[in-house]
Every structure is written in structure tokens, then in C-alpha cells.
Amino acid sequence: MALCLLLLLALLLASGLAAITWGSASLHASTVWSVVSQQLLGGGWQADAGQGGISQQHYQIVWMVRMPRVLLAALVGAGLAVVGVVMQAMVRNPLADPYMLGVSSGASVGAVSVLAYGSFAMAGIYAITAGAFIGALLATALVYALAQQQGRLHATRLILSGVAIGYMLMGITSLITLTAGQRELANALLTWTLGSLAATQWSALGLPAAVLGLGLLWLLLCARQLNALLVGDEGAATLGLNTASLRLQLFVVVSLLTGTMVAVSGAIGFVGLVIPHITRMLVGSDHRRVLPVSALMGASFLVLVDLAARTWFSPSELPVGVITSLIGGPFFIWMLWRRTTAMPGGSA
């Protein structure tokens, strides 16, 4: 396990270095190292210091543009992957994902309401995050309630409810955008709803990092309870687990993580579906292994996807959510086909 984590950490560092060096202005790795080391040692860039051939342009590209963007991509990728792991354990369905189940769309409605109408103004600079959290929490509760049948969670109803609620919430997001009467806001929201990490600044990293760190720590402490949920509510109850209380706590944590990530990056789909599934194929289903491995894999995945989004069609840049949808859509179909053919009678 320790070797696996070290390899994934090395993959993340290599992905980050590639994302910083490649782009419209390609840089040598030594230039990146010089800028980063000088900045971390407290020197920064100074026009009259020579800086070993490092120009102000190098400093701006590495430290002010690409470095915060890469770090935010890693945070968002890790956060969405962890959310996918938890949601799949909560509902015991490998097809669960914050995007597929409408949670990301709920967060989008909350965040767009803040941008368009100034809702949650009392939260100050965290108003968008607060709006996204409330929207994600309400969407999660609504989908979960609709998926119940005679007191039990029904897999097919869960997926259908999530898709239906997701589409309805996307419609509400579009309605708010089109009726807000702000042309510039509409253009910005269109890009944001497709998921984008463009124009990331250092100031955007603090809250996602704190929420992800605390959330992941709490979830790791609950890893044994998450394992117990996989055997079903009755089995978990025989082990002394209060499933209702645990699910309520997980609802809040999942909504907070999703809302925070959506607030800074937009609605990026399928990360929470693809990464947990690949992780379980590699390390099994024990959440003590699945959670940290998914976080590192999700971080590397989104860093590389963001690199592809801004370089494949350069000088144009695609919203990162377009790339994840192109990857996640076929992956979902494959999982659905695999799940259907594996069950007696071919029923999902």
C-alpha cells in the first residue's frame, strides 16, 4: 500500500510538472524549478536581481498562472473522486456519481443564484460556496428520497431520479442565466457550467484545500463504517452501526465537498464515477485503501485532463468538463453494459 501511494504521488508530481511546462509558451523543467524554489525560499522575482536568466514573463507564467491552476485541478480532482467513493458506498451502487445523481447540478443552481441575484450575501466572500453547499445538500436529499421504495433504496430509481433531478436543475440554472438580464454574466456562466479552471488565482485555493483536507481526514476515520455499509443496512446494523445517523453525516460531508469544488471549478462530470471504479479494480473495496488512492488518482487525472483541455485545440481552450464527459460517457455505458450482463436475467 505504501509503495502504491508513493507511485501515485510520483505520478501526481510528474503530471503537475508536465502541466506547468507545456502550453502556449513551453518552458524547460529547470526554469520551473528555479521559479518555484526562489518563490518558496522567500526571494520571489525581482527585476534587478538577474535571477539566473529567469524573466518576469517566466515568473508570471509559472507562479501566477499555471501553478495555482494545477494545484486547483489537483484539489478538485481529488475532491470529486472522494465524493464518488462515498456516494457509491452510501447507496451501494457503483454507478453513483455527484454529476449523474444531480448533486453537482444542485450546487450549480445555488452558485448561479449567488452570481445572478446576490443570494447568501451574508456569507461574504464565501457566498458562492455557501450557495453551492445548500444547493448540493437539497439535491442529494431529494434524489435520495425519490429513490426510496417501500423503505429501501432502489438502484434503478436512484439513477433515474438522479438524471431527472439533474436535468431539472440544469434547466433552472439556464433559466436563471437567461433571465438575469446580464449579458456578460450569461457568457461567464455558460463556461462555468461546463466546468473550467481558467483564470485560477492563489486566493481560490485556501478553502478547497481546507475542506478537502478535513473532509478526507474525517472520512478516513469512518472507513470501517463505510465498509460496513457495503454489506447492506441489516448487516451493518448487526455490527452495531447506526446507518441512519451515518448517512445523515455523510450527506452533509458529501454536499460540502461537492459544493466547495463546484463553486471554484463549475460542474465537472464523471470524475467521481471513473476514478473510484478504477481504484477498486486496483486495490479492492476496503475504504482505508480506496479513499487515499482515489484522491491521488483523481488529482492526477484532472491535472492531465486540464492540460489536454488547454493544449489540444490551442490557441482555443475547451472547458475541462467537455473532456471529462467525452471520457466518462463511454465509461458509464461500459459499466452499465457490464453490470446488466453480469446480473441474472440481464436486468440492472
Disulfide bonds with the S-S distance in Angstrom:
none
